[in-house]
Amino acid sequence: QLIINGFAERKYVGENETRQILDAYDIPIIQGEIAHNSSEAGEVADRYGYPVGIKIVSPDIIHKSDIGGVCLGIKDRDSVELEYDRMVKRVLERLPGAHIEGVLIESMAPYGLEVIIGMKRDPSFGPLLMFGMGGMYVELFSDVTFALAPVDLKQAKTMINKTKAGKLLSGLRGQKPYDIDAIGDIITHISQISLDYPTINEIEINPLLVLTAGSGAISLDARMIF
């Protein structure tokens, strides 16, 4: 509740702060930390180990990749420090006046399948949970399904099974299956967040990286709208 109260005057909350809410509800998140200048970015990256990804942190930016605010697979400290300065300059050229808080330094994710989990509050029906193919494919395939909160684990798995993503997750053509149970758990946690905090109008985890069966799932990016 203290975290949510801190967002009382905000409309949009980006990944760096949304991570706090996800972590409080035991939703796994990729290891990461904000850096406020290039030197600090190098220090953080050294602690996490290479390669790392960096993402711009700004309350004025929703879609970071659209304005050059994401860079992945950086392999050494010099490159991290150089990219910090380049990224801030690039973003400000494309969005003059944006308030830049720093960059988020994150470990690079392992191999997995990207899906999306979200919630949007309908004015008539309340929190509407969403699941589908994630990453860049969410707009390409529009492979999503919906359910009204509260959603339990059985209902979450039904949501998953209604999608093409669900077929991929189950192990298509002899491929190893992915951790559907972990996705179901996260959907139920998002459902609970939506019930606990009516001031949250939208939540989106995209992508959620799903690992092989028994290995879990990890939020790679997330945001909230109040």
TAPE-V193784 format. One line per field, one symbol per residue. phi: phi as a letter, one per 30 degrees, with the letter a starting at -180 (. if undefined). Layout:
phi: ???
//
This chain:
phi: .dddedceccccbddecdeddeddcicdbddaadbcadddddddddddicdbcbbdcadcbccdddcicbbcidcadedddddedddeddddddbejddcdkbccbdddddaccbbbabbdddccjdcdbbadcidddddchcbbbadddbcddddddedddcdedddddjdhidddcddeddeededddededddbddddbbbcaccdccdeicjbbdcaaabbc
//
